[in-house]
Amino acid sequence: MTRPPYDWLPDRHLGTAAALAHADAIIGQISDLLLDYQTVPDGVIGLRNVVVGDVVRTVVESLAPIPRKVPLLVADVLVVMRNALEHTLFAEVEFLDGRLAEDSAKRVEIPATTCPEDFEKWVAARGKKAPPSLTVGSDLVARIERLQPYHLPGDPARHPLARLVLHTNHAKHREPAITSVRIAAMYEDESRPESIHELEERPEVPVLVGDVIGEVPVGKVVPITMFPTIGINRPGTDLWPVLMTELDEIFKWVRTQALPRLVTGGDPPQPSLPCRYEVSLGHDDERAAIAQGSDVSAAHRHGQRLTAASARLDLAEIITEFDSEVPDEQVIEWLDLLSDDEVNARAERLGARPQLPPPTRARYIRRILGELRDEAVTFAQRDD
């Protein structure tokens, strides 16, 4: 007999998968806004050179304003992810204990504690009106305990649940998420790395107008390439992690760890809940619809799109430098019609680092560039 899709997920928790899909859709909206913002024609960060004595300093002159909708959507998606946990817990409590009186219902929540003693205090604080399933020694309390931040060695504050609660408490009670421009990485063009993965990450601090980001002797010209990104402040700290990374790490933990463990009480079963499925339509068979969902998150797609946008510019420049007889517009048109995955695959071929001696490696690079040039030329001749 064929097992039903997601047989580990009871019917009472099917809404959990829909909440995840909704969260992924919001992250997708954030991605669209950020992609447009980070690829504005004049650039996110405006620079000017200032002569000071015998050096020239590169100073931040302007910053493109971040769309107001970005922090609003960030706050929305963080609340949706926390609600997914809280609603799942509430459904499980009512399944175990029956319909709750209002006094008992108010005691149903998921804490984020940084030490065992604080968790014990949380359990005790439920009081006599706590649902039976949330009293000392219950299986459900044990499930909640296993999700607590203090299980992360060294720095419980970095635990996804701790971050989720920190962000949502701030967004619900004070103000939407606080975002700012950051420089994720930067390099001098004459020292261009062979792969984006070789770039050294810069400090997690916002970029401000007036910041000095470089300094060279007067008379020396050093072109630089920057990778601006958007950071999110962790409330009450000086930390500004990359926004999409922060959302992705929390979303992945909620999807693959927290919700499955809360539902089953054990290690996350397979298959994992999808990142998204079609929730704008009604389904006669919700499980089948969930099974048709995608495991590719909006945050992953965002990274691929940004990488492809940068790779299009780099490949166009490199290919035309390799063969100046190939028109720039011809290469650009070819790259624009390739999918993001196709562009990234070609950039990865060029950036591959086979273990070859320098002369052989140089021939390898020339061969790959020749193949890419030939693709562009063949594309231009398609209608001839």
C-alpha positions as CSV (number, residue, x, y, z in Angstrom):
1,M,0.0,0.0,0.0
2,T,1.3,3.4,-0.9
3,R,2.0,5.7,2.0
4,P,0.2,9.1,1.9
5,P,2.5,12.1,1.2
6,Y,3.9,13.5,4.4
7,D,2.3,10.9,6.6
8,W,4.3,12.2,9.5
9,L,2.3,15.5,9.4
10,P,-1.2,15.1,10.9
11,D,-4.1,16.8,9.3
12,R,-4.3,19.3,12.2
13,H,-0.9,20.6,11.1
14,L,-1.4,20.9,7.3
15,G,-1.7,24.7,7.8
16,T,1.9,24.6,8.8
17,A,3.1,23.9,5.3
18,A,0.9,26.8,4.0
19,A,2.4,29.2,6.5
20,L,5.9,28.2,5.3
21,A,4.8,28.8,1.7
22,H,3.4,32.2,2.6
23,A,6.7,33.1,4.4
24,D,8.7,32.0,1.3
25,A,6.5,34.1,-0.9
26,I,7.1,37.2,1.3
27,I,10.8,36.6,1.2
28,G,10.4,36.4,-2.6
29,Q,8.8,39.8,-2.6
30,I,11.8,41.1,-0.5
31,S,14.1,39.5,-3.0
32,D,12.5,41.3,-6.0
33,L,12.8,44.7,-4.2
34,L,16.4,44.1,-3.3
35,L,17.4,42.9,-6.7
36,D,16.0,46.1,-8.3
37,Y,17.6,48.2,-5.6
38,Q,21.0,46.5,-5.7
39,T,21.2,46.8,-9.5
40,V,20.2,50.5,-9.9
41,P,22.1,52.0,-12.9
42,D,24.0,54.6,-10.8
43,G,24.9,52.2,-8.1
44,V,23.8,52.0,-4.5
45,I,26.8,53.8,-3.1
46,G,28.1,57.1,-4.5
47,L,31.8,57.8,-4.0
48,R,34.1,60.8,-4.4
49,N,37.9,61.2,-4.0
50,V,39.2,63.7,-1.4
51,V,42.9,64.8,-1.3
52,V,44.2,65.0,2.2
53,G,47.9,65.8,2.3
54,D,49.8,63.2,0.2
55,V,46.9,60.7,0.0
56,V,43.6,60.4,-1.8
57,R,40.7,59.1,0.2
58,T,37.7,57.4,-1.3
59,V,34.7,58.7,0.6
60,V,31.0,57.7,0.6
61,E,29.2,60.7,-0.9
62,S,25.7,59.2,-1.2
63,L,23.5,56.2,-0.5
64,A,20.5,55.2,-2.5
65,P,17.5,55.1,-0.1
66,I,16.2,51.6,0.7
67,P,12.5,51.2,-0.3
68,R,10.3,51.6,2.7
69,K,8.5,48.4,1.9
70,V,11.6,46.3,2.6
71,P,11.6,46.6,6.4
72,L,7.8,46.3,6.5
73,L,7.9,43.0,4.6
74,V,10.8,41.8,6.7
75,A,8.8,42.4,9.8
76,D,5.8,40.6,8.2
77,V,7.8,37.5,7.3
78,L,9.4,37.2,10.7
79,V,6.0,37.3,12.4
80,V,4.7,34.7,9.9
81,M,7.5,32.3,10.9
82,R,7.0,32.8,14.6
83,N,3.2,32.3,14.1
84,A,3.9,29.1,12.3
85,L,5.6,27.8,15.5
86,E,3.0,29.2,17.9
87,H,0.0,28.0,15.9
88,T,1.5,24.5,15.6
89,L,2.0,24.4,19.3
90,F,-1.5,25.6,20.0
91,A,-3.0,23.0,17.6
92,E,-1.0,20.3,19.4
93,V,-2.1,21.4,22.8
94,E,-5.8,21.4,21.8
95,F,-5.4,18.0,20.2
96,L,-4.0,16.6,23.5
97,D,-6.1,18.5,26.0
98,G,-9.3,19.5,24.1
99,R,-10.7,23.0,23.6
100,L,-9.0,25.4,25.9
101,A,-10.6,28.0,28.2
102,E,-9.3,31.5,27.6
103,D,-7.1,31.5,30.7
104,S,-5.4,28.3,29.6
105,A,-5.1,29.5,26.0
106,K,-3.1,32.5,27.1
107,R,-0.4,30.3,28.6
108,V,0.3,28.6,25.3
109,E,3.5,30.0,23.8
110,I,7.1,29.0,22.8
111,P,9.8,30.6,24.9
112,A,13.4,31.3,23.9
113,T,15.5,30.7,26.9
114,T,19.3,30.9,27.2
115,C,19.8,28.6,30.2
116,P,18.0,25.6,31.7
117,E,17.1,27.5,34.8
118,D,15.1,30.1,32.8
119,F,13.3,27.3,31.0
120,E,12.3,25.7,34.3
121,K,11.0,29.1,35.4
122,W,9.0,29.4,32.2
123,V,7.3,26.0,32.8
124,A,6.6,26.9,36.5
125,A,5.1,30.3,35.4
126,R,2.4,28.5,33.5
127,G,0.7,28.0,36.9
128,K,-2.3,25.9,37.8
129,K,-4.3,27.1,34.8
130,A,-1.7,25.7,32.3
131,P,-3.0,23.1,29.9
132,P,-2.0,19.6,31.2
133,S,0.2,19.1,28.1
134,L,2.3,22.1,29.2
135,T,3.0,21.0,32.8
136,V,6.3,19.7,34.2
137,G,7.3,16.3,32.8
138,S,5.0,16.3,29.8
139,D,6.1,15.1,26.4
140,L,5.2,18.4,24.8
141,V,7.2,20.4,27.2
142,A,10.2,18.1,26.4
143,R,9.7,18.8,22.7
144,I,9.8,22.6,23.4
145,E,12.8,22.2,25.6
146,R,14.8,20.5,22.9
147,L,14.3,23.6,20.7
148,Q,15.7,26.1,23.2
149,P,18.6,28.3,22.4
150,Y,20.8,27.2,25.3
151,H,21.4,24.0,23.4
152,L,23.6,25.9,21.0
153,P,27.2,25.8,22.4
154,G,29.0,29.0,23.0
155,D,26.5,31.6,21.9
156,P,22.8,30.9,22.5
157,A,21.9,34.4,21.2
158,R,22.9,33.2,17.7
159,H,20.4,30.4,17.9
160,P,17.6,30.8,15.2
161,L,14.9,30.7,17.8
162,A,16.6,33.4,19.9
163,R,17.0,35.6,16.8
164,L,13.4,35.0,15.7
165,V,12.0,36.0,19.0
166,L,14.3,39.0,19.3
167,H,13.3,40.3,15.8
168,T,9.6,39.7,16.2
169,N,9.4,41.2,19.7
170,H,11.0,44.3,18.4
171,A,8.9,44.5,15.2
172,K,5.6,43.9,17.1
173,H,6.2,46.3,20.0
174,R,8.6,49.0,18.8
175,E,9.2,49.5,15.1
176,P,9.6,47.5,11.8
177,A,13.0,45.8,11.1
178,I,15.9,48.2,10.8
179,T,17.9,47.8,7.6
180,S,20.9,49.5,6.3
181,V,23.4,49.4,3.4
182,R,26.5,47.3,4.0
183,I,29.5,46.5,1.9
184,A,29.6,42.7,1.9
185,A,32.9,42.5,0.1
186,M,35.3,44.7,-1.9
187,Y,38.5,44.2,-3.9
188,E,41.0,46.3,-6.0
189,D,40.5,45.5,-9.7
190,E,44.2,44.8,-10.1
191,S,43.9,42.1,-7.5
192,R,40.7,40.6,-8.8
193,P,40.0,37.2,-7.1
194,E,39.4,34.2,-9.3
195,S,36.2,33.3,-7.5
196,I,33.6,35.2,-5.6
197,H,34.1,32.7,-2.8
198,E,37.6,34.0,-2.3
199,L,36.4,37.5,-1.3
200,E,37.1,38.5,2.2
201,E,34.0,39.5,4.1
202,R,33.9,43.0,5.5
203,P,32.8,44.0,9.0
204,E,29.1,43.8,9.8
205,V,28.6,47.6,10.1
206,P,26.3,50.0,8.1
207,V,27.8,52.2,5.5
208,L,27.3,55.9,6.3
209,V,27.8,59.0,4.2
210,G,31.3,60.3,5.0
211,D,32.8,56.9,5.6
212,V,36.3,56.5,4.1
213,I,36.5,53.1,2.4
214,G,40.0,53.4,0.8
215,E,43.2,55.4,0.7
216,V,46.0,55.6,-1.9
217,P,49.0,57.9,-2.5
218,V,48.3,61.0,-4.6
219,G,48.9,60.2,-8.3
220,K,48.0,56.5,-7.9
221,V,44.7,55.3,-9.4
222,V,43.3,52.1,-7.9
223,P,39.9,51.1,-9.4
224,I,37.8,49.1,-6.9
225,T,34.8,46.8,-7.2
226,M,32.2,46.8,-4.3
227,F,29.4,44.4,-3.5
228,P,26.8,46.4,-1.6
229,T,24.2,44.5,0.3
230,I,21.5,45.1,2.9
231,G,22.0,44.4,6.5
232,I,19.5,44.0,9.3
233,N,20.2,45.1,12.8
234,R,19.7,42.5,15.6
235,P,17.8,44.6,18.1
236,G,19.9,45.6,21.1
237,T,23.2,44.7,19.5
238,D,25.7,46.2,17.1
239,L,25.4,43.3,14.7
240,W,24.2,43.8,11.1
241,P,24.1,40.5,9.4
242,V,23.2,40.3,5.7
243,L,19.4,40.5,5.6
244,M,18.7,37.7,3.2
245,T,21.1,35.4,5.1
246,E,19.4,36.1,8.4
247,L,16.0,35.4,7.0
248,D,17.2,32.3,5.2
249,E,18.8,30.8,8.3
250,I,15.8,31.3,10.5
251,F,13.4,30.1,7.8
252,K,15.5,26.9,7.2
253,W,15.5,26.2,10.9
254,V,11.8,26.6,11.3
255,R,11.1,24.5,8.2
256,T,13.6,21.6,8.7
257,Q,14.1,21.5,12.5
258,A,11.6,23.3,14.7
259,L,8.3,22.4,13.1
260,P,9.1,18.7,12.4
261,R,10.5,18.3,16.0
262,L,7.5,20.0,17.5
263,V,5.1,17.9,15.6
264,T,6.7,14.5,15.9
265,G,8.8,14.8,19.1
266,G,11.8,13.2,17.4
267,D,14.4,13.8,14.7
268,P,13.1,15.6,11.6
269,P,11.5,12.9,9.4
270,Q,11.7,12.8,5.6
271,P,10.6,14.3,3.4
272,S,11.1,17.8,4.7
273,L,8.3,20.3,4.3
274,P,8.7,22.2,1.0
275,C,9.7,25.8,0.9
276,R,6.6,26.6,-1.0
277,Y,3.6,25.2,-2.8
278,E,0.6,26.8,-4.5
279,V,-1.4,28.4,-1.8
280,S,-3.3,30.9,-3.9
281,L,-5.6,28.1,-5.0
282,G,-7.8,25.7,-3.1
283,H,-6.9,22.0,-3.2
284,D,-9.0,18.9,-3.0
285,D,-5.9,17.0,-1.9
286,E,-3.8,19.3,0.2
287,R,-1.1,16.6,0.8
288,A,-0.7,16.0,-2.9
289,A,-0.3,19.7,-3.4
290,I,2.3,20.0,-0.7
291,A,4.2,17.0,-2.3
292,Q,4.3,19.0,-5.5
293,G,6.0,21.9,-3.8
294,S,9.6,23.1,-4.3
295,D,12.6,22.7,-2.0
296,V,14.4,25.7,-3.5
297,S,13.9,28.7,-1.2
298,A,13.3,32.3,-2.2
299,A,16.6,33.3,-0.5
300,H,18.5,30.7,-2.6
301,R,16.9,32.0,-5.7
302,H,17.9,35.6,-4.7
303,G,21.5,34.6,-4.3
304,Q,21.5,32.9,-7.7
305,R,19.9,36.0,-9.3
306,L,22.4,38.4,-7.7
307,T,25.3,36.1,-8.7
308,A,24.0,36.0,-12.3
309,A,23.6,39.8,-12.5
310,S,27.2,40.2,-11.4
311,A,28.4,37.4,-13.7
312,R,26.7,38.9,-16.7
313,L,28.8,42.1,-16.3
314,D,32.0,40.3,-15.6
315,L,31.7,37.8,-18.5
316,A,30.8,40.5,-21.0
317,E,33.9,42.4,-20.0
318,I,36.2,39.4,-19.9
319,I,35.0,37.9,-23.2
320,T,35.4,41.2,-25.2
321,E,38.8,41.7,-23.7
322,F,39.8,38.2,-24.8
323,D,38.6,38.9,-28.4
324,S,38.1,42.6,-29.2
325,E,36.6,41.8,-32.5
326,V,33.4,40.5,-30.9
327,P,31.0,43.4,-30.4
328,D,30.1,44.3,-26.8
329,E,26.4,44.4,-27.5
330,Q,26.5,41.0,-29.1
331,V,27.9,39.4,-26.0
332,I,25.6,41.3,-23.7
333,E,22.5,40.3,-25.7
334,W,23.6,36.7,-25.6
335,L,24.1,36.8,-21.8
336,D,20.8,38.5,-21.2
337,L,18.9,35.8,-23.0
338,L,20.6,33.0,-20.9
339,S,18.8,32.0,-17.7
340,D,20.5,32.8,-14.4
341,D,21.4,29.2,-13.9
342,E,23.0,29.1,-17.4
343,V,25.0,32.3,-16.8
344,N,26.2,31.0,-13.4
345,A,27.2,27.7,-14.9
346,R,29.4,29.5,-17.4
347,A,31.0,31.7,-14.8
348,E,31.7,28.6,-12.7
349,R,33.5,27.0,-15.6
350,L,35.7,30.0,-16.0
351,G,36.3,30.3,-12.3
352,A,37.1,26.6,-11.8
353,R,40.5,25.9,-10.3
354,P,41.8,22.7,-11.7
355,Q,45.1,21.5,-10.1
356,L,47.2,22.4,-13.1
357,P,50.6,24.1,-13.4
358,P,50.4,27.8,-14.4
359,P,51.1,27.4,-18.1
360,T,48.5,24.6,-18.4
361,R,46.0,26.6,-16.4
362,A,46.5,29.6,-18.6
363,R,45.7,27.4,-21.6
364,Y,42.6,26.1,-19.8
365,I,41.3,29.6,-19.2
366,R,41.9,30.6,-22.8
367,R,40.1,27.5,-24.0
368,I,37.1,28.3,-21.8
369,L,37.1,31.9,-23.0
370,G,37.3,30.7,-26.6
371,E,34.3,28.5,-26.0
372,L,32.2,31.3,-24.5
373,R,33.2,33.6,-27.3
374,D,32.1,31.0,-29.9
375,E,28.8,30.7,-28.1
376,A,28.2,34.4,-28.3
377,V,29.2,34.5,-32.0
378,T,27.0,31.5,-32.8
379,F,24.1,33.2,-31.0
380,A,24.6,36.4,-33.1
381,Q,24.6,34.3,-36.3
382,R,21.4,32.4,-35.5
383,D,19.2,34.4,-37.8
384,D,21.7,34.8,-40.6
